[in-house]
């Protein structure tokens, strides 16, 4: 009798510990997600604690979820080189337990990181693998997001027709399923295509559609993005006061959402507008704010050290070069070519053609290894015009030829996309589902019985309770 009672006590104790550990892990994951937009450091520490608990319990599914959450925190910080190994490790665990939904999420996240580094071929492989799984398990929201991401891939390659197809396909699903937030994201992407095609009226219309939905849902992070995009449209149409108003609103939301990188981008955008308005004092003020935010995030400085850094800058150009160098050194180099191009563009617009040229050349130098063909094309065009205005006709002709060559290659790719788009104007989900096929298959693991996180835990818990009940019945 005493031995059976001892076994019963041990099993009950094990059951209590298992339940407590599972609940604590779930609480920590939820806390990390909640802290993501308010306190990134605490979010990371919380996610790491959840990983320690999962490893202590040898719970494979929870280990995978913790690793994916850690990757998400790094991704939000734009520390992609740290996010990548976390996602890859999580993928291995998801494959081990046959969790297809988890595998799809990891393929998607890795694909997004490849997009950031302009690894387009690798990005397409991972993103299509994610979409393939979402179609297999009939995950409609995942399918819509997968189409959205492929649209972004082609958008970054300036294959605008193909990008627009995928954005519209994603939008059709979001509208059909009643996902207003997803629809708003699609509106934003479609608007950006129109902006890139210099169809600013249409772009503004779609941005405002997205903005209305974000306002109704009070999504702070996306409100900051939408107002910034509206500011860009006004910037390109020389409506500088309207542009500043939109940027100031964006800045409010981005600070509220702790979107540090978005905050820096908006501050720089404001600086460019102030320069075009010849308000050097205000331009310098917002550039200082951007730099303070940038360097305080990546490195810790004392107040006296910060004062020394700021005192070393004699001009706005010094600020721009410091910012670019800091981004390159810290791994966030994707935006550096664009920042240099915009500074050159400001000089060109103000008639300082010779001052603009070094910025365009430096922008190309950074953009070429990243294969940023869009920004390279803009720089070639700007250089040809700047050299022409400077009466350096031989160089003007050279860069004009470079521009024509790269633009021609991009246009040829767009033409191939048009003829190969067999799903052209297909918008119903059934048609999309039958036509979107992965070009490259990634081998993913699928067990006969897919043990999902809660399923395995509750089966173990149920079995423990049954054993306790049978022992208790015998004791009676």
Order of alpha helices (4+ residues) and beta strands (2+ residues): alpha-alpha-alpha-alpha-alpha-alpha-alpha-alpha-alpha-alpha-alpha-alpha-alpha-alpha-alpha-alpha-alpha-alpha-alpha-alpha-alpha-alpha
